[in-house]
Amino acid sequence: MARFYPALAGGFHGSEGERQAYRALETLGDDYTVFHSYCWLGDGLRTAPQGEADFVVLHPRHGILAIEVKAGGIAYEDGAWQQTNRRTGERKVIYPFQQAENSCQRILAELRQRTPQHVPLVGKAVWFTSVEIPQGKPLPLESPRDIILDAGDLREPKAKLEKIYSYWRKLFRVPERAQSPAVFKQVIRILQPVFRIVETVSSVSQAVEQSTARLTNAQFALLEYLTDQRTAAIHGAAGTGKSLLAAEKARMLAREGQKVLYLCFNEFLFERLRSCRWDGKITIHNERTLAEELMAGRNLPLTTVLRDFETFFQNEFDDTLWEYPNIVVDEAQDFPSALLEHLALLAELHEGAFYLFYDRGQTIISRRPTGQTQQTAAEWIDARMDCRLVLYRNCRNTAEIGRTVQSFLAGRHKNYLNAIHGKKPRAVFVPDAEALAAAAADFVRRMKSKEKLELQDIVILTVSTLEKSVLAGMTSLAGIPLAHQPAEGRVWFTTVRRYKGLEAKAVLLVDVHVSKLVKPTCQRLVYVGSSRASAYLETIFFSDVSAEEYPALVELLDTDIEPSPQGVARWLGMECRMG
């Protein structure tokens, strides 16, 4: 069967003739290539301004034919070809041979310019699919019978096409010569180039931001539901808009005229939230600043304030002095369960609302005292919160990044992935620290120059600590300075733990050892770190597993993947690069 471009039949412009010709050309052998509805613009010199060939038929030995198709009744009167619409009876003047000639000349001009040493024979033909023209019928000089196909050729077009090729060879005195497969492929690519223009991360991020700004219908419905449900725990995987919903719920409560405490855990997130504009009835705290407010005047050192606060809040605090009837807790999985229990009690005592937003998969900071059986926050929520709701739709990450994040989720909900698509995340496997630093520098360079991102949109996260990271002590990458906190003109380099709750357009994860992917803690860190990227994600893996060790690793991962770096990359939905 002939190879068609486009590969699938598109529209036939309402022409039954084109449809019939297409089906007929499908019977040609696989040595034929056919372009359907081939549009072109003129070269501004010798060719028409624009045009379209209904079909262009290419063969490595015979050459190229531009074919114009006309259906319906056909006549030649008063020096012009005329076509009759069989449904309406309407007649119109047509110029099929000139149209085919224009396509021929444009194709020739392009081939002569692009590959002058390999220009094949280029001829034209017209196909009248609804009529049969007898041999010997007098025809205009522009239209010899030898270059016309008719209804009779729909059954077996190959023989007639070969006769048309032969006609043009004789007329132009061109011998038949076969083109090599490489040259024939080159001709096809000149006339029908294949390329893909990929959006920059910067442009993709704009679409993601618009997606994030719009709460899904399900999320709106949840907010409406919470109007009457004054106590609830809302669980959602990374990127499902928990913080967005928590903030909006706090604003809704404030509009009711009562004070609201918005409590988060992460220090950087706290600083960012504080810099935003809020209703005066909303107070933003993390555990440290809440402790400082409630224990004002005690002058406790920073190193002990949280430990002392937990004891104070449980045993000494006067609940009647509590000022916030409504409480919204973001990142609830990171707080001690005793604190959450006391906050729930305070909301009940003051007849307020109590909402927890959490993701048990992001529990990477253990708050269970060593040797004690005290519940974790997630365990307490499951046991004590009667109303637990779930968010499914990812509205932060592109679908490609969401696929990577989803690899670490116990259940893959079919509606989790965002509708916004972007670049596939990249997994870079490196053998040593030097290669890791080089790959990190390459990432920064590409994000800034090729992907057109501002430096504040690029973040490097380590799954280790800043002190133990391979990038420890480095002050710049690719000539661009690094900083351990947000700073103008610098790329932010910090830990996954410290960056929880935040996001960036492009994220680079470093210090991920392949051998540690089997450990739940490592998986949670990669999960959290990956989910911070809204538009592009790249992860640098240390290749510390030999080829012989990969089968055991895959078995421990309990997943059906190829035991190799390529298999790990595919498991994570990432493009594999060896650094």
C-alpha positions in Angstrom: 0.0 0.0 0.0 1.2 3.5 -0.9 2.4 5.7 1.9 0.2 8.8 2.4 0.9 12.2 3.8 -1.1 13.0 5.9 -1.1 9.5 7.2 -4.8 9.7 7.9 -7.4 10.8 5.4 -8.6 14.3 6.3 -11.2 16.4 4.7 -11.9 16.1 1.0 -13.3 19.6 0.6 -16.7 18.1 0.0 -15.4 16.5 -3.2 -16.5 13.0 -3.9 -14.0 12.9 -6.7 -11.1 13.4 -4.3 -12.5 10.7 -2.1 -12.7 8.2 -5.0 -9.2 9.1 -6.2 -7.8 8.7 -2.7 -9.3 5.2 -2.4 -7.9 4.3 -5.8 -4.4 5.5 -5.0 -4.4 3.4 -1.9 -4.1 0.3 -4.1 -0.7 1.4 -5.3 2.3 -0.5 -4.0 4.5 0.5 -1.1 7.1 2.0 -3.4 4.7 4.9 -4.0 4.3 8.0 -1.8 1.3 10.2 -2.1 0.7 13.7 -0.8 -3.0 14.6 -0.5 -4.3 18.2 -0.6 -0.7 19.6 -1.0 -0.8 23.3 -0.4 1.9 25.7 -1.4 2.9 29.4 -1.7 4.7 30.7 -4.7 8.4 31.6 -4.8 7.6 35.2 -5.8 9.4 34.8 -9.2 8.2 32.2 -11.7 5.3 30.5 -10.0 1.7 31.5 -9.1 1.1 33.2 -5.8 -0.4 30.2 -4.2 -2.1 26.9 -5.0 -3.0 23.4 -4.0 -2.4 20.1 -5.7 -5.1 17.6 -5.0 -2.5 14.8 -5.1 1.2 14.6 -5.6 2.4 11.1 -6.5 6.1 10.2 -6.0 8.0 7.1 -7.1 11.8 6.6 -6.8 12.1 5.4 -10.4 9.4 7.2 -12.3 9.4 10.7 -10.7 6.6 13.0 -9.5 3.1 13.7 -10.8 0.9 16.7 -9.7 -2.7 15.6 -10.1 -5.8 17.8 -10.2 -9.1 16.0 -9.6 -12.5 17.1 -11.0 -15.8 15.3 -10.4 -19.2 15.8 -11.9 -20.1 16.5 -15.5 -17.2 17.7 -17.7 -17.4 19.7 -20.9 -15.2 21.9 -23.1 -17.1 24.8 -24.7 -16.2 28.3 -25.9 -12.5 27.7 -25.2 -12.9 26.7 -21.6 -13.3 23.6 -19.4 -16.6 23.5 -17.6 -17.8 21.4 -14.7 -21.5 20.6 -13.8 -22.6 20.0 -10.3 -24.7 16.9 -10.4 -26.8 17.9 -7.4 -27.6 21.5 -8.4 -27.0 21.5 -12.1 -24.8 24.5 -11.7 -22.0 25.0 -14.3 -18.8 26.8 -13.7 -15.5 27.3 -15.6 -12.5 25.4 -14.3 -8.8 25.4 -15.1 -7.6 21.9 -14.1 -4.6 21.7 -16.3 -3.3 25.1 -15.4 -3.8 24.3 -11.7 -1.8 21.1 -12.1 0.8 23.0 -14.1 1.2 25.6 -11.3 1.8 22.9 -8.8 4.4 21.3 -11.1 6.3 24.5 -11.5 6.3 25.2 -7.7 7.6 21.7 -6.9 10.3 22.0 -9.6 11.4 25.4 -8.3 11.8 24.1 -4.8 13.7 21.0 -5.8 16.0 22.9 -8.2 16.9 25.3 -5.3 17.2 22.7 -2.6 18.7 19.7 -4.4 19.8 20.7 -7.9 21.8 17.5 -8.5 18.9 15.2 -7.8 15.8 16.8 -9.4 13.5 14.0 -10.6 11.0 14.1 -13.5 8.0 16.3 -12.6 4.9 16.0 -14.6 1.2 16.8 -14.3 -2.1 15.0 -14.8 -5.8 15.6 -14.5 -8.3 13.1 -13.1 -12.0 13.3 -14.2 -13.4 10.8 -11.8 -17.1 10.9 -12.9 -16.7 10.5 -16.7 -15.0 8.3 -19.2 -13.3 10.0 -22.1 -13.0 7.8 -25.2 -9.6 7.4 -26.9 -9.3 9.5 -30.0 -11.6 12.1 -28.6 -10.5 15.6 -29.9 -9.2 17.6 -27.0 -7.5 21.0 -26.5 -3.8 21.2 -27.1 -3.2 21.8 -23.3 -4.8 18.5 -22.5 -3.5 15.5 -24.4 -5.5 12.3 -23.7 -2.2 10.6 -22.4 -2.2 12.8 -19.2 -5.8 12.3 -18.3 -7.2 9.7 -15.9 -11.0 9.1 -15.9 -13.6 7.0 -14.1 -12.3 3.9 -15.7 -8.9 4.3 -14.0 -10.4 4.2 -10.5 -10.3 0.5 -10.6 -6.6 0.2 -11.5 -4.7 3.5 -11.5 -1.2 2.1 -11.6 -1.0 1.2 -15.2 -2.3 4.6 -16.3 0.0 6.4 -14.0 3.0 4.6 -15.5 1.8 5.6 -19.0 1.6 9.3 -17.8 5.2 9.1 -16.4 6.3 7.6 -19.7 4.6 10.4 -21.6 6.5 13.1 -19.7 9.8 11.2 -20.0 9.5 11.1 -23.8 8.4 14.7 -24.0 11.3 16.0 -21.9 13.7 13.4 -23.3 14.5 12.3 -19.8 15.7 8.7 -19.3 14.2 6.6 -16.5 16.7 6.5 -13.6 16.0 5.2 -10.1 16.8 7.4 -7.1 18.5 5.8 -4.2 16.4 5.4 -1.0 18.4 8.2 0.7 17.9 10.6 -2.2 14.2 9.7 -2.5 13.8 10.3 1.2 15.5 13.6 0.9 13.1 14.7 -1.9 10.1 13.7 0.3 11.5 15.7 3.3 12.1 18.7 1.1 8.5 18.7 -0.1 7.0 17.5 3.2 9.3 18.4 6.0 8.9 16.8 9.4 9.6 19.0 12.4 8.3 19.7 15.9 8.5 23.1 17.5 8.4 22.7 21.2 7.0 25.4 23.5 9.5 26.9 25.9 9.1 26.2 29.5 8.3 29.9 30.0 5.3 29.8 27.6 4.1 26.5 29.1 4.2 28.0 32.6 1.8 30.7 31.6 -0.8 28.1 30.7 -0.2 26.2 33.9 -0.6 29.4 35.9 -3.9 30.0 34.3 -5.0 26.5 35.0 -3.9 26.8 38.7 -5.7 30.1 39.1 -9.0 28.5 38.1 -10.4 26.2 40.7 -12.0 23.1 39.2 -15.8 22.6 39.5 -15.2 19.9 42.0 -13.1 22.3 44.2 -15.8 25.0 44.0 -18.4 22.4 45.0 -16.2 21.5 47.9 -16.0 25.1 49.1 -19.7 25.3 48.9 -20.1 22.1 50.9 -17.8 23.4 53.6 -20.1 26.3 54.2 -22.3 24.1 56.3 -19.7 21.6 57.3 -17.7 23.4 60.0 -15.1 20.7 60.7 -13.4 18.8 57.9 -10.1 17.3 56.8 -9.3 17.7 53.1 -6.8 15.3 51.7 -5.1 15.7 48.3 -2.1 14.6 46.5 0.6 17.1 45.5 -0.6 19.8 43.1 -4.4 19.3 43.7 -4.8 22.9 45.0 -4.9 22.3 48.8 -3.1 25.6 49.7 -5.2 27.5 47.1 -8.4 26.1 48.7 -7.2 26.7 52.2 -6.4 30.3 51.5 -9.8 30.8 49.8 -11.6 29.2 52.7 -9.8 31.5 55.1 -11.0 34.5 53.1 -14.6 33.2 53.0 -14.5 32.8 56.8 -13.1 36.3 57.3 -15.9 37.7 55.2 -18.3 36.3 57.8 -16.9 38.8 60.2 -14.8 36.6 62.5 -11.1 36.2 63.1 -9.3 33.4 61.3 -6.0 31.7 62.1 -4.2 30.4 59.0 -1.5 28.0 60.2 1.2 26.5 57.9 4.4 24.7 58.7 7.1 25.6 56.2 9.1 28.7 57.1 9.6 29.8 53.5 5.9 29.3 52.7 5.0 31.3 55.9 7.2 34.2 54.7 5.7 34.2 51.2 2.1 34.1 52.6 2.9 37.0 55.0 4.0 39.1 52.0 0.6 38.7 50.4 -2.4 40.9 50.9 -4.9 39.4 53.3 -8.1 40.5 55.0 -7.3 42.1 58.4 -9.3 39.4 60.2 -6.8 36.7 59.0 -3.7 36.1 60.9 -0.9 34.0 59.3 1.3 31.9 61.6 3.6 28.9 61.5 4.2 27.0 64.7 7.2 29.1 65.6 5.4 32.4 65.3 2.3 31.1 67.0 4.5 30.0 69.9 6.2 33.4 70.1 2.7 35.1 70.2 1.3 32.8 72.9 4.4 32.8 75.0 5.3 36.5 74.6 7.7 37.7 77.2 9.3 34.4 78.0 12.4 35.2 76.0 13.0 31.6 74.9 15.9 30.7 72.7 15.0 29.8 69.1 16.5 26.3 69.5 14.0 25.4 72.3 10.9 27.4 71.5 9.0 24.7 69.7 9.7 22.0 72.3 8.7 24.4 75.1 5.7 25.5 73.2 4.2 22.1 72.8 4.5 21.5 76.6 3.1 25.0 77.4 0.2 24.7 74.9 -0.9 21.4 76.4 -0.5 22.1 80.1 -0.4 25.9 80.8 -2.2 27.8 78.1 -5.5 29.4 79.2 -8.0 28.4 76.5 -10.3 31.3 77.3 -7.6 33.7 76.0 -7.7 32.1 72.5 -8.5 34.8 69.9 -9.2 32.7 66.8 -12.6 31.0 66.6 -11.9 29.8 63.0 -8.8 27.8 62.2 -7.4 26.7 58.8 -4.3 24.4 58.9 -2.3 23.9 55.8 0.4 21.2 55.6 -1.4 19.5 58.6 0.6 16.3 58.1 3.7 18.0 59.5 2.3 19.2 62.8 2.3 17.2 66.1 -1.0 15.4 66.6 -1.3 16.8 70.1 -1.3 20.4 68.7 -4.0 19.5 66.1 -6.1 18.0 68.8 -5.9 21.1 71.0 -6.7 23.4 68.1 -9.8 21.3 67.2 -10.9 21.7 70.8 -10.4 25.4 70.7 -12.4 25.8 67.5 -15.2 23.8 69.2 -15.1 25.8 72.4 -15.4 29.1 70.5 -18.0 27.8 68.1 -15.8 28.3 65.1 -14.7 26.3 62.0 -11.7 23.9 61.9 -10.3 22.8 58.6 -7.2 20.6 57.9 -5.6 20.4 54.5 -3.0 17.6 54.2 -1.2 15.0 52.1 0.0 12.0 54.0 2.4 11.3 51.1 4.3 14.5 52.0 5.0 13.4 55.6 8.8 13.7 55.4 9.2 15.4 58.8 8.7 13.0 61.6 7.0 14.5 64.7 6.6 11.2 66.6 8.8 11.3 69.7 11.4 8.6 69.7 10.3 5.6 71.7 6.7 6.9 72.1 3.5 5.7 70.6 1.9 9.1 70.0 0.0 9.2 66.8 1.3 11.0 63.8 -0.8 13.8 62.4 -2.1 11.7 59.5 -3.0 8.9 62.0 -4.8 11.3 64.2 -6.8 12.8 61.3 -7.9 9.4 60.1 -9.0 8.4 63.6 -10.6 11.6 64.9 -11.9 13.7 61.9 -15.3 12.4 61.0 -15.5 14.4 57.7 -12.7 13.6 55.3 -12.8 14.8 51.8 -10.5 14.1 48.9 -9.1 16.3 46.0 -8.2 14.4 42.9 -7.5 16.9 40.1 -3.9 18.2 39.7 -4.0 21.9 38.9 -0.3 22.8 39.5 1.8 20.5 37.3 1.7 19.8 33.6 0.3 16.4 32.7 3.9 15.2 32.1 5.1 16.2 35.5 1.9 14.9 37.0 2.7 11.5 35.5 6.1 11.5 37.4 4.4 12.6 40.6 1.7 9.9 40.2 4.4 7.2 40.1 4.8 7.5 43.8 1.1 7.5 44.7 -0.5 4.3 46.0 -3.5 4.7 43.8 -3.5 6.4 40.4 -6.8 8.2 40.1 -7.8 8.6 36.5 -8.7 12.3 36.9 -5.4 13.3 38.6 -3.5 14.6 35.6 -3.8 18.2 34.4 -5.2 19.0 31.0 -2.2 21.3 30.3 0.7 19.6 28.6 4.4 20.6 28.5 7.8 19.1 28.2 8.5 15.6 29.4 10.6 15.6 32.6 14.2 14.5 32.1 16.1 11.9 34.2 19.9 12.4 34.0 22.1 9.5 35.3 25.6 10.5 36.3 28.6 8.5 37.6 30.1 11.0 40.0 30.0 14.4 41.7 31.8 16.1 38.8 29.3 14.9 36.3 26.4 16.0 38.6 27.8 19.5 38.9 28.2 19.7 35.1 24.6 18.5 34.5 23.3 21.0 37.1 25.2 23.8 35.3 23.8 22.7 32.0 20.2 22.7 33.5 20.6 26.3 34.7 22.1 27.4 31.4 19.3 25.9 29.4 16.5 27.2 31.6 17.9 30.8 31.4 19.0 31.0 27.7 16.9 28.5 25.8 13.7 28.3 27.9 13.6 32.1 28.6 13.0 31.7 32.4 13.8 34.4 34.9 16.3 33.3 37.6 13.6 33.5 40.3 11.6 30.9 38.4 14.4 28.3 38.7 14.9 26.3 41.8 17.4 23.5 42.7 16.4 21.1 45.4 18.4 18.5 47.1 16.9 15.4 48.7 19.8 15.5 51.1 20.9 18.4 53.3 22.7 21.5 52.1 25.8 20.4 54.0 25.8 16.9 52.5 24.8 17.8 48.9 27.3 17.4 46.1 26.6 21.1 45.4 27.6 22.1 48.9 30.0 25.0 48.9 29.3 25.9 45.3 28.4 29.6 44.9 27.5 29.5 41.2 26.6 27.3 38.2 27.2 28.3 34.6 28.4 31.7 35.9 25.0 32.3 37.6 25.2 32.8 41.4 23.4 30.5 43.9 21.6 31.4 47.1 20.1 29.3 49.9 17.1 31.7 50.1 15.2 33.8 47.7 17.5 36.5 46.3 17.3 38.7 43.2 19.7 37.7 40.5 20.4 34.3 42.0 19.1 30.8 41.6 17.6 29.4 44.8 19.3 26.2 46.0 17.7 24.6 49.1 16.3 21.3 50.4 13.1 19.5 49.5 12.1 19.7 53.2 12.5 23.5 53.4 10.7 24.0 50.1 7.6 22.1 51.0 4.4 24.0 50.1 6.1 26.2 47.5 6.4 25.8 43.7 8.6 27.0 40.8 8.3 26.9 37.1 11.4 24.8 36.7 12.8 22.5 39.3 16.1 20.5 39.4 16.3 17.6 41.9 19.8 16.5 42.8 21.5 14.0 45.1 19.1 11.2 44.3 20.8 7.8 44.5 19.3 5.1 42.4 20.0 2.6 45.2 17.9 4.5 47.6 14.8 4.6 45.4 13.5 1.5 47.2 13.4 3.4 50.5 10.0 5.0 51.4 11.7 8.2 52.7 13.6 8.7 49.5 10.4 8.1 47.5 8.5 10.7 49.5 11.3 13.2 49.1 11.4 12.7 45.3 7.6 12.8 45.3 7.5 16.1 47.2 10.4 17.6 45.2 9.0 16.6 41.8 5.6 18.1 42.6 7.1 21.5 43.2 7.7 22.0 39.5 4.8 23.5 37.6 6.2 23.6 34.0 9.5 21.6 33.9 11.2 19.0 36.0 14.7 17.5 35.8 16.2 15.0 38.2 19.9 14.0 38.4 20.4 10.5 39.6 23.6 9.0 41.0 24.2 5.8 39.1 25.3 3.8 42.1 23.7 0.5 41.0 25.6 -1.9 38.7 24.0 -3.7 35.8 24.0 -6.9 37.8 22.3 -5.2 40.8 19.4 -3.7 38.7 17.2 -6.8 38.7 17.2 -6.9 42.5 16.4 -3.2 42.6 13.5 -3.6 40.3 12.1 -6.5 42.3 12.2 -4.4 45.5 10.4 -1.5 43.6 7.7 -4.1 42.8 7.1 -2.7 39.3 7.4 -4.3 35.9 10.2 -2.3 34.3 13.4 -2.9 32.4 16.3 -3.4 34.9 18.3 -0.4 33.7 18.5 3.4 34.0 16.1 3.5 31.0 13.6 1.4 32.8 13.7 3.6 35.9 13.2 6.7 33.7 10.2 5.1 32.0 8.8 4.0 35.4 8.9 7.7 36.4 7.5 8.9 33.0 10.8 10.7 32.3 13.1 11.0 29.3 16.4 9.2 30.0 19.8 10.9 29.5 23.2 9.5 30.5 25.5 12.2 31.8 
